[in-house]
């Protein structure tokens, strides 16, 4: 959330597009003068804002003297792989949010429990491990589609493998999970959308939108 009196939009230093800060990543200089992502937008000092896209962050790294040097008005050092580091930080933040859904009681795991939740509860998201079998995914989709009152508009998440889900949830062999309605689930899904957008978005989309 932006702090009081803080602008809700900023200009991307690469594309020069003005975008909501929720669609941007703020970068700052650490005490050693290295460029680091400030995903929570709370670190002190001057910030340089870049569209939240792996493609655009990579472009900023490539042209670091122009983008970061000009933005910070001083020499800025960029270790190779800035976009990958931002991706890893966003992924870790998303997995932490997944852990919070369990602590909030808004997550059920296991095929049978997920099936029961679809029939009984308000499900806002289905999480399938990226290495889940297609058969299990199809069966749960069929359950949702054949309900007397179908569950509409839930989000499908397939960003993480079972090992990542196990670690985040402190359980073993997590393949399928259902997100129940609640603030923790909404927070997790918002982070999922941001991570998916970061990995999918390309600078060409800005050019098309301005054509």
C-alpha positions in Angstrom: 0.0 0.0 0.0 1.3 3.5 -0.8 2.1 5.6 2.2 0.0 8.7 3.0 0.4 11.4 0.3 2.5 9.1 -1.8 1.7 9.0 -5.6 -0.3 6.0 -6.7 1.3 6.1 -10.2 4.9 6.3 -11.3 6.7 6.5 -14.6 8.6 3.3 -15.7 12.3 4.3 -16.2 12.5 2.0 -19.2 9.2 2.3 -21.2 8.4 5.8 -19.9 4.8 4.7 -19.4 3.0 6.0 -16.3 1.6 3.0 -14.5 0.0 2.2 -11.1 2.7 1.5 -8.6 1.1 -2.0 -8.2 2.3 -2.7 -11.7 5.9 -1.5 -11.0 8.9 -2.7 -9.0 10.8 -0.1 -7.0 14.6 -0.4 -7.1 16.9 1.2 -4.5 20.6 1.3 -3.8 21.9 -0.7 -0.9 24.7 0.7 1.3 27.3 -0.8 -1.1 25.7 1.0 -4.1 24.1 -2.2 -5.5 20.7 -2.0 -7.2 18.2 -4.1 -5.3 14.5 -4.7 -5.6 12.2 -3.1 -3.0 9.1 -5.2 -3.5 7.4 -3.8 -0.4 8.2 -0.2 -1.4 9.5 0.7 2.0 13.3 0.9 1.8 14.8 4.4 2.3 16.4 6.5 -0.4 15.7 7.5 -3.9 13.8 4.9 -5.9 13.8 4.0 -9.6 10.5 2.4 -10.8 10.5 -0.3 -13.5 7.5 -2.1 -15.0 7.0 -5.4 -13.2 8.1 -7.6 -16.0 11.1 -9.9 -16.4 11.6 -8.6 -19.9 11.6 -4.9 -18.9 13.8 -5.4 -15.8 16.3 -7.3 -18.0 16.3 -4.3 -20.4 16.9 -2.0 -17.4 19.9 -4.1 -16.4 21.3 -4.1 -19.9 21.1 -0.3 -20.1 22.0 0.1 -16.4 24.1 3.3 -16.8 21.3 5.1 -18.5 18.4 3.7 -16.5 19.8 3.3 -13.0 22.7 5.8 -13.2 20.4 8.5 -14.4 17.6 7.6 -12.1 19.8 7.5 -8.9 21.9 10.4 -10.1 25.0 8.4 -9.1 27.0 5.4 -10.2 24.8 2.3 -9.7 26.2 -1.2 -9.7 24.0 -4.1 -11.0 25.0 -7.7 -10.4 24.1 -9.9 -13.4 20.7 -11.6 -13.2 18.7 -8.7 -11.7 15.5 -9.9 -13.3 16.0 -13.5 -12.0 16.6 -12.1 -8.5 13.4 -10.1 -8.6 11.6 -13.2 -9.8 13.0 -15.3 -7.0 12.0 -12.7 -4.4 8.5 -12.5 -5.8 8.2 -16.3 -5.8 9.4 -16.5 -2.2 6.9 -13.8 -1.2 4.1 -15.7 -2.9 5.0 -19.0 -1.2 5.1 -17.2 2.2 1.6 -15.9 1.4 0.5 -19.5 0.7 1.8 -20.5 4.1 -0.3 -17.8 5.6 -3.5 -19.2 4.1 -2.9 -22.5 5.9 -2.3 -20.6 9.2 -5.5 -18.6 8.6 -7.5 -21.8 8.1 -8.3 -20.9 4.5 -6.6 -23.9 2.8 -7.4 -27.5 2.5 -5.1 -30.1 0.9 -5.4 -33.6 -0.5 -7.6 -34.7 -3.4 -10.5 -36.0 -1.3 -10.6 -32.9 0.9 -10.4 -30.6 -2.1 -13.3 -32.4 -3.7 -15.3 -32.1 -0.5 -14.5 -28.4 -0.3 -15.7 -27.8 -3.8 -19.0 -29.4 -3.0 -19.4 -27.7 0.4 -17.5 -24.4 0.7 -16.9 -21.2 -1.2 -13.7 -22.0 -3.1 -11.8 -19.0 -4.6 -8.8 -20.9 -5.9 -7.5 -24.3 -6.8 -3.8 -25.0 -6.5 -2.3 -27.9 -8.5 1.4 -28.8 -8.3 3.1 -28.2 -11.6 4.1 -31.9 -11.5 0.5 -33.1 -10.7 -1.0 -35.7 -13.0 -3.4 -34.4 -15.6 -5.9 -37.0 -14.5 -6.3 -35.5 -11.0 -6.6 -32.0 -12.3 -9.3 -33.0 -14.8 -11.3 -34.9 -12.2 -11.4 -31.9 -9.9 -12.4 -29.6 -12.8 -15.2 -32.0 -13.6 -16.4 -31.9 -10.0 -16.6 -28.1 -10.0 -18.3 -28.1 -13.4 -21.0 -30.6 -12.4 -22.1 -29.0 -9.1 -25.8 -28.0 -8.8 -24.5 -24.5 -8.1 -21.2 -24.4 -10.0 -18.2 -22.7 -8.5 -17.6 -19.9 -10.9 -14.6 -17.6 -11.3 -12.1 -19.4 -9.1 -8.5 -19.0 -10.0 -6.3 -21.9 -11.0 -2.7 -21.8 -9.7 0.0 -24.1 -11.2 3.2 -22.1 -10.4 4.8 -24.4 -7.9 6.0 -28.0 -7.8 5.0 -30.4 -5.0 8.4 -29.9 -3.3 7.8 -26.2 -3.1 4.3 -26.6 -1.8 5.5 -29.2 0.8 8.1 -26.7 2.1 5.7 -23.8 2.2 2.9 -25.7 4.0 5.1 -27.9 6.3 3.5 -31.1 4.9 4.5 -33.9 2.6 3.2 -34.8 -0.9 1.0 -31.8 -1.4 -0.4 -32.1 -4.9 -3.8 -30.4 -4.8 -5.2 -27.7 -2.5 -8.3 -25.5 -2.4 -8.3 -21.9 -1.2 -11.4 -20.9 0.9 -12.8 -17.4 0.8 -10.9 -15.0 3.1 -8.3 -12.3 3.3 -5.3 -14.6 3.4 -6.5 -16.3 0.2 -7.1 -13.0 -1.6 -3.6 -11.8 -0.6 -2.1 -15.0 -1.9 -4.0 -14.8 -5.2 -3.0 -11.2 -5.7 0.7 -12.2 -5.4 0.1 -15.1 -7.8 -1.3 -12.7 -10.4 1.6 -10.4 -9.9 4.1 -13.2 -10.4 2.3 -14.5 -13.4 2.2 -11.1 -14.9 5.9 -10.5 -14.2 6.8 -13.7 -16.1 4.4 -13.2 -18.9 4.4 -9.4 -19.7 6.7 -8.1 -22.4 7.6 -4.5 -23.4 5.8 -5.1 -26.7 2.5 -4.9 -24.9 3.1 -1.3 -24.1 3.9 -0.6 -27.7 0.7 -2.3 -28.8 -1.4 -0.4 -26.2 0.0 2.9 -27.5 -0.5 2.1 -31.2 
